[in-house]
């Protein structure tokens, strides 16, 4: 419908804007939370996993196109702080265990030996003269032990 002064009709855009303004004046935050929850439930019932994977992929690409490395480091830091404030040691042990299991399911012995070697090299600051095992050696041995565990399973 056109906005014609002769017939005093509103466009759909005008009607929607006015309706939205009136609703905002007469409803509180809980109202909007409830309709958001209902909308989310309706959407999840009518769309499958592929839908959510696709919109997640598109959103991730759009975000990556408009943000730099500093942005991701900052949100990671903030998320880590928020998580550490609300979880205890058991939480971190559990997610570490689950992550380790998922990683071991998708990697072979060579992977563990390689990350053990690289980790040892990166952290190595001992020359071995004190009779202690170097960090490089510890990393290598740890990688080999983990690979043996995996082979025995």
N, C-alpha and C positions, 0 to 999 in steps of 0.2 A: 504494500500500500504506500502510496506517495504522500508526502507531507504537503498537502495542498490547503492553503488558508481558506479556500472556499468551502471545503467539506470537513475541515477540522479533524482529519484522521491522522493518527500517529503511524510512523514507520515501525516495523518490528523491532528495530534497533532502539528506538526511543521508548517503546513499551517495555522492552527488556531492561533497559537502564533504570527506568522509573520503578519497575517492579523490584529490581535488585536493591535500590536505595530504600524502598519501603520495608523490604524484608530485613535489611541490615539494621534499620531503626527499631524493629519490633522483636528481634530474636537475639539470643546471646550466643556465646562461644559454644556451649554444650549442644545447641541446636545444630550448628555447623559441623561439629564433631560427629554427631549422630547421623546426619545425612551423608557425611563422608564415609562413615563406617558402612552404612547401608549400600552406598554406591560401590564401595570396594568389594563387598560381598557379592553383589549382583554381577560385577565384572568378573570376579574369580569363578563364579558358577558358569558364566557363558564363554569363557576363554580358557584354552588349555596352556600347557607348559610352553609350547612353541611361541604363543603370543607374548608371554612375559619375557622369554629369551630374546625375542626380536626387539621389543621396546627397550629392554635393558641394553642390548647391543647398540641400538641407535642412540640412546641417551649417553652411553659411555663414549661413543664416537664424537657426539656433539660437545660433550664436556672436554674431551681430550683436545679437540680442535680449538677450544677457547681458553684453555688453561695451560700453564707451564709447570715445570718440575717443582718450583718453589710452592706452588699451590698444593700439589699432592703431598709434599713433605709436611706442609703446615697442617693439612687436614688429618694426615696420619698421626702427627704429633698430638693434636687435640683429641683425636679418637683414642689414642693410646692412654693419654692422661685420664680421659673420662672412664675408660674401661678399668684402669688400675684403681681408680677411686671407688668403683662399685663391685670389684671382685677380689676374692682372696687367693691365696697360694694354690689351693686345690683346683680352682678354676683354670689357672694357667697350666698346672700339671696335666689336667684332663685334655685341654686343647692341644698341648704339646704331644701327648700320647696319640691323640687322634690324627694329628698332622703327620707324626712319624709313621703311623700305620699306613696312611694314605700314600705317603711318599715311598715307603718300602714296597707297596703293592705295584708301583709304577716304575721302579728303577731296579737295575741289576747290580751285580757285584762291582763291575767296573766303575759305575757311577759313584758308589761309596768310597772306593779306593781313590778315585780322582778328587772328590771333595775333601777327603781326609788329607791327601797330599797338599792340595791348595790351601786348606785351612792351616795346616802345619807350617807351610812356607810363609803365609801371611802373618802369622802370630809368632813365628820363631824369633826369639831374642836371646836364647841361651846357646852358648857355644859348646855345651856338653862337658866342660871342665870341672863342674861341681859334682859330678857323679850322678846327676839327675838326667832323666830322659828329656830330650829336647821336645819342644812342642810339635815340631815337624814329625818326629818319630812317634809321639803319642797320637797325633792325627792319623798317621799312616796305619798304626796298629789298631786304632779305633775303627777306621774304615774297613780294615781286613776282618776284624772281629764281627762287625755288623754284617758284612757280606757272608761270613761263615754261618752266622745265626740264620740268615735268610735262606742259605742253601740247605740247612738242616731242617727247616720247617716244611 
